[in-house]
Structure formats: C-alpha cells, structure tokens
C-alpha cells in the first residue's frame, strides 16, 4: 500500500506545489529533510578531518566523536519527512527516533566533558583522558541503555518518546492511517481538497512523549554549562601566554555560544507550537485530522525545531573543526571559511527565492516576478554580499596557520626585512616551502596575506608568534619537548627516548618518520632531515649524533634570532 510514484515525480509534486496561501508546506518539509541528510554527510567529513589531523590525540578523537554524534542526530532528526515512506518503513522510523534521542543524551554528556580539555586539574585530565579509547565506545552504550531503561519505566518507547502516526491519501476522500505501535489512529484520516495537488501522498508525523521533552532540552543545558566552563578556563589560559591555545579555546567557546543561541531558537519554536495547540504535539496533531484545524503558522513553525538542530550542528562542526586542526592542516581555515560563505549565500538565496516567488504567486498569480525580484539583486550585489560574508566568517574563523606555515612566514619575514626579496632569498624560500610540503598556490596566499597585514619589518616574527602561536616546525621541534631554543640536555634526552619506541637505544628511519612533529613534514623532507642527523651514515640515529645536531641547530637558531 501507499504507492506515491517514483522519487523524481514525488519530489517534483511536493516541491512545485508549495503554497503559502493554503499552507501546503509538505515540499518545504522534504527540502529541510534533504538538507539534514546533506548536513549529516558534511559533519561526517569534518569528523574525518579532525581524526585525520591527529589520530592519536585524545582531543581529536573526542571532537571526532562529538561531530559524529551531531551527524547521526542530524540524519535522524527529520528522517520521517525525507520521503513518502511506505507503511512498512515504520519499523525503521521508530528505532531511528530512539537513536536520535540517544544522541541527544550523548551530546549533553560530551558538552560537559568538553570543558575538561581546557582545565589544568588532575580530575579534569583523568576525565578527558578517558576518551582516548574507552570513552569512545562506552559512552554510546551507556546512553543507549539509559534511554531504553527510562523508556521502559515510563511505559515503553512509543509512550516515553512518542508514537509515530502514518497516513496515506490516494485521492480526495477518506484515507488510511496507522501507528508505529500498532494502535489505531485517534482520528479519521480526511484527504481534503486542500492538498489534492499532492496526492498520492503518505506522511509520517511524530508525537513528543515525556522523555522526549526532557531530551529535547538537555543539549541546551549542556551547551550553556560548557560555554560557561570554557569561558572560565579561557581567562586562566590567557594568563599562561599560550596564544595557540587561547585561539583554540576562544573558538570552542564561540561554538558553544552559537549552539546555545540556536538551541534557544528551537525551544522558542516548540513553545510557540504549544501555545498554539494548548499542548505539545500529539497523535492528533495532523493536517489530515479534520477534527483539528491545524493553523498555517503551526505548519510553518513545526519544522523549525529540527532545522535549528541541524543549523546548530553545522555551526558547531565548522567552528570546532577549525579550533582543533587549524594548526595541523594546511589552509583548513581558508577552506572552512569558503564553505561557510558558499553555504550561507546559497541558503539565504534559496530561502528568499522560495518566499518571494510564492508571495508573488499568491498576490499576482505570477511566481516568476518573485524570481526576478530576488534573482537580479543577488546577481548584481553578489560581490558586496560575499565580501560582507567574508568579513563575518573571518571574525568567527580567524586567520590561522599550521606550524609549517608559521615556519615559512618567519623565513619570509626575515627575507623581507630590507623591503625586497632577492633571487637567493627566493631560492631559499622555495626550498623552505618544499621541505614543509607547502605547494605554490598556498605560498602565494601566505605571502599575500602577510603583505596585507599590519606587521612591521622590525618585529614581524615576534608578532607572528604572539598572534598565531609558537614558532613553526624546525629542528627544535624534533630535538626538544617545547619546540623552542634554548634547550637543555634533559629535553634532548626525553625527545630521543620518545622517538625510540622499541627502546633499543637507537632511532630507526621509521621511528623517526613516525614521530609526532616529523610526521607532519613531506616524506622527502623527512629523509633529508634524517640523513642530516645521521652523521656516520649507518642508517640509525645514536644519541650522541642526536645531541650533537641538536646543539648545532640550537646555536644556529639563536644566532639568527639575534
């Protein structure tokens, strides 16, 4: 039962018949559901980027789990509106809602834990460290068990979380309906002429049970707690002088602020619905319930709840990804800004186009007029709008550079002290870029950015370090634990022992290449650095070679600084 035709004909029928005057918004719901799936895929990609940037780092693993959780929550938030599902698909939609609310509980806990990565207390380090391995799989299990146990205490999943109604209209007249629980619908399905252009249609709607009401709010509570906690940590981190970490914690706090604002919007939308209906959405809340006149405002506002969930997840995903990997991946800040600008411009354009065309269709019966009204200004004002969006994106995702890029910028600053780049200096810069694995296009961008910044030739290097974190990767990052000169023998010994993973008192080529700092370099550069340290050319690094090269490099860097 419930044949709605092929996907193409179904979506065209839904979208082409969106009518604000009659309240025919089902196509609008379909578009939002498709947007939620695309957002879910994008968040999975961001999660992959974070994990790829530091697969062994606890913070990266934690953030990857958080973004993956947001992704699953997005994918299941509007699954019931994605398509005109057949009745048999209720067996999928019902457990999907359990997954959605499990992810909501999981996010609440992850938000609380997130602040511990920026608290210099032993208990905080123990909590955050738990997510290196065990927390990654134990937390989802615990949250799932809590949801199932709570549901059973409250009378079962369809009671605690809320049942799902399903209706089917073949044509004008009496339709057919059922529920996920198997119980009869509490109303007769009436296929009115109001939606005749959409038939045949099937539609699933959800009720919000007592447990679901709680789980809808707790991510907001978690975001507020995390925002306050991270903000408190930010003050202490500023005192430490670690500018790289200051930028990260500022971005994380901004992510939670955005999450909080959008979650509040979702809450207000729910309160609006409750105010209109006099109760939270139930099984009787259906556009096909003739006994209940569903206001047009409710039809429009309803999808805003899951939509704000998706928008909050996207904002959080972009900002958190930027915060965690901005110092590890070439040009990630620029890429994320471009993504944000493109998505915002396209999204706003699509919404404005839809609203104006429908408005003109309702007033003049000429929808194309609305297309012209919006389309032409967007084309003419495209550059100014994009420039405005670019400035805004730079505020939320400030310019950032990897350690390798900072290293290159420091060399560039030295070369430009006299106001020009000589042929020999350019050759030196090209070699530096190749050793760091920075391609030509990125070099052009970095130099153009530096030339456009208000950085004096006398203090450029200092300013770079102060504004964008510790100096770029160099041999000090390999020989010492701080990455800076001067270094003492304790640092050199510790660094050597960390690389010597098999504890045979020598460092093999593979051990050297796999070390955290060296692994960031281009493979060719790794080989060159290894050969430079391997003074006796026996294919392994002894401690005396390692120490000697550390002292030589330290002397060279200190003399350059002077």
C-alpha positions as CSV (number, residue, x, y, z in Angstrom):
1,X,0.0,0.0,0.0
2,X,1.0,3.6,-0.3
3,X,2.4,3.9,-3.8
4,X,3.5,7.6,-4.2
5,X,5.2,7.1,-7.5
6,X,8.9,7.3,-8.3
7,X,11.2,9.6,-6.3
8,X,11.5,12.2,-9.1
9,X,7.8,12.5,-9.7
10,X,7.2,12.5,-5.9
11,X,9.7,15.3,-5.1
12,X,8.5,17.4,-8.1
13,X,4.9,17.1,-7.0
14,X,5.8,18.1,-3.4
15,X,8.1,21.0,-4.2
16,X,6.3,22.5,-7.1
17,X,3.1,22.7,-5.1
18,X,4.4,24.6,-2.1
19,X,1.7,27.2,-1.4
20,X,2.0,29.6,1.5
21,X,-1.6,30.8,1.0
22,X,-3.1,27.4,1.5
23,X,-0.5,26.2,3.9
24,X,0.7,23.4,1.6
25,X,4.2,23.2,3.1
26,X,5.0,19.4,2.7
27,X,7.5,20.1,-0.1
28,X,9.2,22.6,2.3
29,X,9.5,19.8,4.9
30,X,11.0,17.5,2.2
31,X,13.7,20.1,1.4
32,X,14.6,20.5,5.0
33,X,14.9,16.8,5.5
34,X,17.2,16.5,2.5
35,X,19.2,19.4,3.9
36,X,19.5,17.5,7.2
37,X,21.0,14.4,5.4
38,X,23.4,16.6,3.4
39,X,24.5,18.3,6.7
40,X,25.0,14.9,8.3
41,X,27.3,13.8,5.5
42,X,29.3,17.1,5.8
43,X,29.6,16.6,9.6
44,X,31.0,13.1,9.0
45,X,33.6,14.7,6.6
46,X,34.5,17.2,9.3
47,X,34.8,14.4,11.9
48,X,37.2,12.6,9.5
49,X,39.3,15.7,9.1
50,X,39.6,16.1,12.8
51,X,40.6,12.5,13.3
52,X,43.0,12.6,10.4
53,X,44.8,15.6,11.7
54,X,45.7,13.8,15.0
55,X,44.5,10.2,15.1
56,X,46.5,9.6,18.3
57,X,45.5,12.8,20.1
58,X,42.8,12.3,22.7
59,X,41.2,15.7,22.0
60,X,41.0,14.9,18.3
61,X,39.3,11.6,19.0
62,X,36.9,13.3,21.4
63,X,36.0,16.0,18.9
64,X,35.6,13.5,16.1
65,X,33.1,11.6,18.3
66,X,31.2,14.8,19.1
67,X,30.9,15.7,15.4
68,X,29.9,12.1,14.5
69,X,27.2,12.3,17.2
70,X,25.9,15.5,15.7
71,X,25.9,13.9,12.3
72,X,23.8,10.9,13.4
73,X,21.4,13.4,15.2
74,X,21.1,15.4,12.0
75,X,20.4,12.3,9.9
76,X,17.6,11.1,12.2
77,X,16.1,14.4,13.1
78,X,13.8,14.7,10.0
79,X,14.1,11.2,8.6
80,X,10.3,10.8,8.7
81,X,9.9,13.8,6.3
82,X,12.5,12.7,3.9
83,X,10.2,10.8,1.6
84,X,6.7,9.4,1.2
85,X,7.7,6.2,3.1
86,X,5.6,3.1,2.8
87,X,3.8,1.7,5.9
88,X,6.5,-1.0,6.4
89,X,9.1,1.8,7.0
90,X,7.6,2.5,10.4
91,X,9.8,-0.4,11.6
92,X,12.8,1.8,10.7
93,X,11.4,5.2,11.8
94,X,10.6,4.1,15.3
95,X,14.1,2.9,16.3
96,X,15.6,5.9,14.4
97,X,13.9,8.1,16.9
98,X,15.5,6.1,19.7
99,X,18.8,6.7,18.1
100,X,18.1,10.5,17.8
101,X,17.3,10.9,21.5
102,X,20.3,8.7,22.4
103,X,22.5,11.1,20.5
104,X,20.8,14.0,22.3
105,X,21.7,12.5,25.7
106,X,25.2,11.7,24.4
107,X,25.7,15.3,23.3
108,X,24.8,16.6,26.7
109,X,27.5,14.4,28.3
110,X,30.0,15.3,25.6
111,X,29.4,19.0,26.1
112,X,30.0,18.6,29.9
113,X,33.2,16.7,29.2
114,X,34.5,19.1,26.5
115,X,35.4,21.8,29.1
116,X,37.8,19.3,30.9
117,X,40.3,19.5,28.0
118,X,40.9,23.1,29.0
119,X,41.1,22.7,32.8
120,X,44.5,22.2,34.4
121,X,43.3,19.9,37.2
122,X,44.2,16.3,37.7
123,X,40.5,15.2,37.8
124,X,39.8,17.0,34.6
125,X,42.8,15.3,32.9
126,X,41.5,11.9,34.1
127,X,38.0,12.6,32.6
128,X,39.3,13.9,29.3
129,X,41.9,11.1,29.1
130,X,39.2,8.5,29.4
131,X,38.1,9.4,25.9
132,X,41.4,8.3,24.3
133,X,40.0,4.8,23.9
134,X,37.4,3.5,26.4
135,X,35.1,6.6,26.4
136,X,34.7,6.4,22.6
137,X,32.6,3.2,22.8
138,X,31.4,3.1,26.4
139,X,29.6,6.4,26.3
140,X,27.3,5.5,23.4
141,X,26.5,2.2,25.1
142,X,25.7,3.9,28.5
143,X,23.5,6.5,26.8
144,X,21.6,3.8,24.8
145,X,21.0,1.7,28.0
146,X,19.7,4.8,29.9
147,X,17.3,5.6,27.1
148,X,15.9,2.1,26.9
149,X,15.7,1.7,30.7
150,X,14.0,5.1,31.1
151,X,11.5,4.3,28.3
152,X,10.5,1.0,30.0
153,X,10.0,2.8,33.3
154,X,7.6,5.3,31.6
155,X,5.6,2.6,29.8
156,X,7.6,1.7,26.6
157,X,9.3,3.6,23.8
158,X,6.2,4.7,22.0
159,X,4.8,6.2,25.2
160,X,8.0,7.7,26.7
161,X,9.5,9.0,23.4
162,X,6.2,9.3,21.5
163,X,4.4,7.3,18.9
164,X,4.5,7.8,15.1
165,X,1.4,8.3,13.1
166,X,1.3,7.3,9.4
167,X,-1.4,8.3,6.9
168,X,-1.9,7.7,3.2
169,X,-4.1,9.6,0.8
170,X,-4.7,8.3,-2.7
171,X,-7.3,10.9,-3.6
172,X,-9.8,13.3,-2.1
173,X,-12.0,11.5,0.4
174,X,-11.3,9.0,3.3
175,X,-7.7,8.0,3.7
176,X,-5.9,5.3,5.6
177,X,-3.7,5.5,8.7
178,X,-1.9,3.6,11.4
179,X,0.8,4.0,14.0
180,X,4.2,2.6,14.8
181,X,2.9,1.0,18.0
182,X,0.1,-0.8,16.1
183,X,-2.6,1.1,17.9
184,X,-5.4,2.7,16.0
185,X,-5.1,6.3,15.0
186,X,-7.1,8.6,17.4
187,X,-8.7,10.3,14.4
188,X,-10.2,9.5,11.0
189,X,-7.9,10.3,8.0
190,X,-9.5,13.0,5.9
191,X,-7.9,13.6,2.5
192,X,-9.2,17.2,1.9
193,X,-9.2,19.0,-1.4
194,X,-6.8,21.5,0.2
195,X,-3.9,19.1,-0.6
196,X,-5.3,17.5,-3.7
197,X,-2.3,18.5,-5.9
198,X,-0.1,16.4,-3.6
199,X,-2.0,13.1,-3.9
200,X,-1.0,10.3,-3.8
201,X,0.9,11.1,-0.6
202,X,2.0,9.3,2.6
203,X,3.2,11.1,5.6
204,X,4.6,10.2,9.0
205,X,4.2,12.6,12.0
206,X,5.7,12.2,15.5
207,X,4.3,12.8,18.9
208,X,6.6,14.1,21.7
209,X,6.4,12.0,24.8
210,X,7.5,13.0,28.3
211,X,11.1,11.5,27.9
212,X,11.4,13.2,24.5
213,X,10.5,16.6,26.1
214,X,13.4,16.3,28.5
215,X,15.9,15.1,25.9
216,X,15.0,18.0,23.6
217,X,16.1,20.4,26.3
218,X,19.2,18.8,27.8
219,X,21.6,19.6,24.9
220,X,20.8,23.3,25.5
221,X,21.6,22.8,29.2
222,X,24.9,21.1,28.3
223,X,25.8,23.8,25.8
224,X,25.2,26.5,28.5
225,X,27.3,24.7,31.1
226,X,30.1,24.1,28.5
227,X,30.0,27.7,27.4
228,X,30.4,29.0,31.0
229,X,33.1,26.4,31.9
230,X,35.2,27.0,28.7
231,X,34.8,30.8,29.3
232,X,36.2,30.4,32.8
233,X,39.1,28.3,31.5
234,X,39.8,31.0,28.8
235,X,40.8,33.5,31.5
236,X,43.3,31.2,33.0
237,X,44.7,30.2,29.6
238,X,45.2,33.8,28.7
239,X,47.4,34.2,31.8
240,X,49.6,31.3,30.6
241,X,50.5,33.2,27.5
242,X,50.0,30.2,25.1
243,X,48.5,32.1,22.2
244,X,47.8,29.0,20.2
245,X,45.6,27.5,22.9
246,X,44.0,30.9,23.5
247,X,42.8,30.9,19.9
248,X,41.5,27.3,20.2
249,X,39.6,27.9,23.4
250,X,38.1,31.1,22.1
251,X,36.8,29.2,19.0
252,X,35.4,26.4,21.1
253,X,33.6,28.9,23.3
254,X,32.2,30.6,20.2
255,X,30.9,27.2,19.0
256,X,29.0,26.7,22.2
257,X,27.6,30.2,22.1
258,X,26.3,29.6,18.6
259,X,24.9,26.2,19.8
260,X,23.2,27.9,22.7
261,X,21.6,30.6,20.6
262,X,20.2,28.2,18.0
263,X,19.0,25.8,20.7
264,X,17.1,28.6,22.3
265,X,15.5,29.3,19.0
266,X,14.4,25.7,18.8
267,X,13.0,25.9,22.3
268,X,11.1,29.1,21.4
269,X,9.7,27.3,18.3
270,X,8.4,24.5,20.5
271,X,6.8,26.9,23.0
272,X,5.1,28.6,20.1
273,X,3.6,25.3,18.9
274,X,2.5,24.5,22.5
275,X,1.0,28.0,22.8
276,X,-1.0,27.5,19.5
277,X,-2.2,24.0,20.3
278,X,-2.5,24.3,24.0
279,X,-0.4,21.1,24.4
280,X,2.8,19.6,22.9
281,X,2.5,17.8,19.5
282,X,0.5,14.6,19.9
283,X,-1.0,11.9,17.7
284,X,-4.0,14.1,16.9
285,X,-1.7,16.8,15.5
286,X,-2.0,16.1,11.8
287,X,-3.0,18.2,8.8
288,X,-5.2,15.2,7.8
289,X,-7.2,15.3,11.1
290,X,-10.4,17.1,10.1
291,X,-11.5,17.4,13.7
292,X,-8.4,19.5,14.5
293,X,-7.9,22.7,12.4
294,X,-4.1,23.0,12.2
295,X,-3.2,26.7,11.8
296,X,-1.0,27.6,8.9
297,X,1.5,29.1,11.3
298,X,1.9,25.8,13.0
299,X,2.6,24.1,9.7
300,X,5.4,26.6,9.0
301,X,6.9,26.8,12.5
302,X,6.9,23.0,13.2
303,X,10.0,22.2,11.0
304,X,12.0,25.0,12.6
305,X,12.6,22.8,15.7
306,X,14.7,20.1,13.8
307,X,16.1,22.7,11.4
308,X,17.7,24.7,14.2
309,X,19.1,21.5,15.5
310,X,20.8,21.0,12.1
311,X,22.0,24.6,11.8
312,X,23.4,24.5,15.3
313,X,25.3,21.2,14.5
314,X,26.7,22.8,11.3
315,X,27.9,25.9,13.1
316,X,29.4,23.9,15.9
317,X,31.1,21.5,13.4
318,X,32.8,24.3,11.4
319,X,34.0,26.2,14.5
320,X,35.2,23.1,16.4
321,X,37.0,21.7,13.4
322,X,38.7,25.0,12.9
323,X,39.6,25.1,16.6
324,X,41.2,21.7,16.8
325,X,43.0,21.3,13.5
326,X,43.8,24.9,12.4
327,X,47.5,24.4,13.4
328,X,47.8,20.9,11.8
329,X,46.3,21.1,8.3
330,X,47.4,23.5,5.5
331,X,44.8,26.1,4.6
332,X,41.9,24.5,6.6
333,X,40.8,27.9,8.0
334,X,40.5,29.3,4.4
335,X,38.7,26.1,3.3
336,X,36.2,26.3,6.2
337,X,35.6,30.0,5.6
338,X,34.9,29.4,1.9
339,X,32.5,26.6,2.8
340,X,30.7,28.8,5.3
341,X,30.4,31.7,2.8
342,X,29.1,29.5,0.0
343,X,26.6,27.6,2.1
344,X,25.3,30.8,3.7
345,X,24.9,32.6,0.4
346,X,23.3,29.7,-1.3
347,X,21.0,29.0,1.7
348,X,19.8,32.6,2.0
349,X,19.3,32.9,-1.7
350,X,17.2,29.7,-1.8
351,X,15.0,30.8,1.1
352,X,14.5,34.3,-0.3
353,X,13.7,32.9,-3.8
354,X,11.1,30.5,-2.4
355,X,9.4,33.1,-0.2
356,X,9.3,35.8,-2.9
357,X,8.1,33.5,-5.7
358,X,5.3,32.1,-3.5
359,X,4.4,35.6,-2.4
360,X,4.1,36.9,-6.0
361,X,2.2,33.7,-6.9
362,X,-0.3,34.4,-4.1
363,X,-0.7,38.2,-4.9
364,X,-0.4,38.4,-8.7
365,X,-0.5,34.7,-9.7
366,X,2.9,35.3,-11.3
367,X,5.6,33.5,-9.4
368,X,8.3,34.4,-11.8
369,X,8.1,38.0,-10.7
370,X,9.4,37.0,-7.3
371,X,12.3,35.1,-9.0
372,X,13.3,38.3,-10.9
373,X,12.9,40.5,-7.7
374,X,15.3,38.3,-5.8
375,X,17.5,36.9,-8.6
376,X,18.6,40.2,-10.1
377,X,19.8,41.8,-6.9
378,X,21.6,38.7,-5.9
379,X,23.5,38.7,-9.2
380,X,24.2,42.5,-9.1
381,X,25.1,42.6,-5.4
382,X,26.9,39.2,-5.4
383,X,30.4,40.6,-4.7
384,X,29.4,43.1,-1.9
385,X,27.3,40.3,-0.2
386,X,30.2,37.8,-0.4
387,X,32.6,40.5,0.9
388,X,30.3,41.0,3.9
389,X,30.0,37.3,4.5
390,X,33.8,37.0,4.2
391,X,34.4,39.6,6.9
392,X,31.9,37.9,9.1
393,X,33.4,34.5,8.5
394,X,36.9,35.9,9.3
395,X,35.6,37.1,12.7
396,X,34.2,33.6,13.7
397,X,37.1,31.7,12.0
398,X,40.1,34.0,12.2
399,X,43.2,33.5,10.0
400,X,45.3,30.7,11.3
401,X,48.3,28.8,10.1
402,X,49.9,25.4,10.7
403,X,53.2,25.2,12.4
404,X,54.8,24.6,9.0
405,X,53.2,27.7,7.6
406,X,54.3,29.7,10.6
407,X,57.8,28.5,9.9
408,X,57.6,29.6,6.3
409,X,56.2,33.0,7.3
410,X,59.0,33.5,9.8
411,X,61.5,32.9,7.0
412,X,59.6,35.2,4.7
413,X,59.6,37.9,7.4
414,X,63.4,37.6,7.6
415,X,63.8,37.8,3.9
416,X,61.6,41.0,3.7
417,X,63.4,42.9,6.4
418,X,65.1,45.0,3.8
419,X,61.9,45.5,1.8
420,X,62.6,43.2,-1.1
421,X,63.2,39.5,-1.9
422,X,66.5,38.8,-3.7
423,X,67.0,35.9,-6.1
424,X,68.9,33.9,-3.5
425,X,66.3,34.6,-0.8
426,X,63.6,33.4,-3.2
427,X,65.5,30.2,-3.8
428,X,65.8,29.8,-0.1
429,X,62.1,30.4,0.4
430,X,61.2,27.9,-2.4
431,X,63.4,25.3,-0.7
432,X,61.8,26.0,2.7
433,X,58.3,25.6,1.1
434,X,59.2,22.3,-0.4
435,X,60.7,21.0,2.8
436,X,57.5,21.9,4.6
437,X,55.3,20.4,1.9
438,X,53.6,23.7,1.1
439,X,52.5,24.0,-2.6
440,X,52.9,27.0,-4.8
441,X,49.3,28.3,-4.5
442,X,49.4,28.2,-0.8
443,X,52.8,30.0,-0.8
444,X,51.2,32.8,-2.9
445,X,48.3,33.1,-0.4
446,X,50.6,33.1,2.6
447,X,52.8,35.9,1.2
448,X,49.8,37.9,0.0
449,X,48.2,37.6,3.5
450,X,51.5,38.6,5.2
451,X,52.0,41.6,2.9
452,X,48.4,42.8,3.6
453,X,48.8,42.5,7.4
454,X,50.0,45.5,9.5
455,X,53.2,43.8,10.7
456,X,56.4,45.9,10.9
457,X,59.6,44.6,9.4
458,X,61.3,45.0,12.8
459,X,59.0,42.9,14.8
460,X,57.2,40.7,12.3
461,X,58.5,37.4,13.7
462,X,57.6,38.3,17.2
463,X,54.1,39.5,16.2
464,X,53.5,36.3,14.3
465,X,54.4,34.2,17.2
466,X,52.4,36.2,19.6
467,X,49.3,36.3,17.4
468,X,49.3,32.8,16.0
469,X,51.1,30.6,18.5
470,X,54.5,29.0,18.8
471,X,57.1,29.3,16.0
472,X,56.8,26.9,13.1
473,X,58.2,23.5,12.9
474,X,62.0,23.3,12.8
475,X,64.7,21.1,14.2
476,X,64.0,22.4,17.6
477,X,60.6,20.8,17.5
478,X,62.4,17.5,16.9
479,X,65.2,17.8,19.4
480,X,63.3,19.3,22.3
481,X,59.9,19.0,24.0
482,X,59.0,22.6,23.7
483,X,60.0,23.2,20.1
484,X,61.9,26.3,21.1
485,X,65.5,27.3,21.8
486,X,67.3,27.2,24.1
487,X,67.0,23.6,25.1
488,X,68.8,21.6,27.8
489,X,70.1,18.0,27.8
490,X,67.0,16.8,29.7
491,X,64.8,17.9,26.8
492,X,67.1,16.3,24.2
493,X,67.1,13.0,26.1
494,X,63.3,13.0,26.6
495,X,62.8,13.7,22.9
496,X,65.2,10.9,21.9
497,X,63.5,8.4,24.2
498,X,60.1,9.3,22.9
499,X,61.2,8.6,19.3
500,X,62.9,5.4,20.3
501,X,59.6,3.5,20.6
502,X,61.2,0.0,20.7
503,X,63.7,1.1,23.3
504,X,66.8,-0.3,21.6
505,X,68.8,2.9,22.2
506,X,68.8,3.9,18.5
507,X,66.2,5.6,16.3
508,X,65.4,3.9,13.1
509,X,64.2,5.7,10.0
510,X,60.6,4.5,10.6
511,X,60.7,5.6,14.2
512,X,62.0,9.0,13.2
513,X,59.4,9.4,10.4
514,X,56.5,8.4,12.7
515,X,57.3,10.8,15.5
516,X,54.6,13.5,16.0
517,X,56.5,16.5,14.7
518,X,58.5,14.8,11.9
519,X,55.4,13.1,10.5
520,X,53.9,16.5,9.6
521,X,56.7,17.0,7.1
522,X,56.8,16.0,3.5
523,X,58.3,12.5,3.0
524,X,61.3,13.9,1.1
525,X,61.9,16.4,3.9
526,X,61.9,13.6,6.5
527,X,64.6,11.7,4.6
528,X,66.7,14.8,4.2
529,X,66.4,15.6,7.9
530,X,67.2,12.0,8.9
531,X,70.3,12.0,6.7
532,X,71.5,15.3,8.1
533,X,71.3,14.0,11.7
534,X,72.8,10.6,10.8
535,X,76.4,11.8,10.9
536,X,78.1,8.4,10.5
537,X,75.5,7.3,7.8
538,X,74.8,3.9,9.4
539,X,71.0,4.1,8.8
540,X,70.1,4.7,12.5
541,X,70.4,7.6,14.9
542,X,72.6,7.2,18.0
543,X,72.1,9.6,21.0
544,X,75.4,11.3,20.5
545,X,74.5,12.2,16.9
546,X,71.1,13.4,18.0
547,X,72.6,15.5,20.8
548,X,75.3,17.0,18.6
549,X,72.9,18.0,15.9
550,X,70.5,19.5,18.5
551,X,73.3,21.7,19.9
552,X,74.4,22.8,16.4
553,X,70.8,23.6,15.4
554,X,70.2,25.5,18.6
555,X,73.3,27.6,18.1
556,X,72.2,28.4,14.6
557,X,68.7,29.4,15.5
558,X,69.8,31.6,18.4
559,X,72.3,33.4,16.2
560,X,69.5,34.0,13.6
561,X,67.3,35.4,16.3
562,X,70.0,37.8,17.4
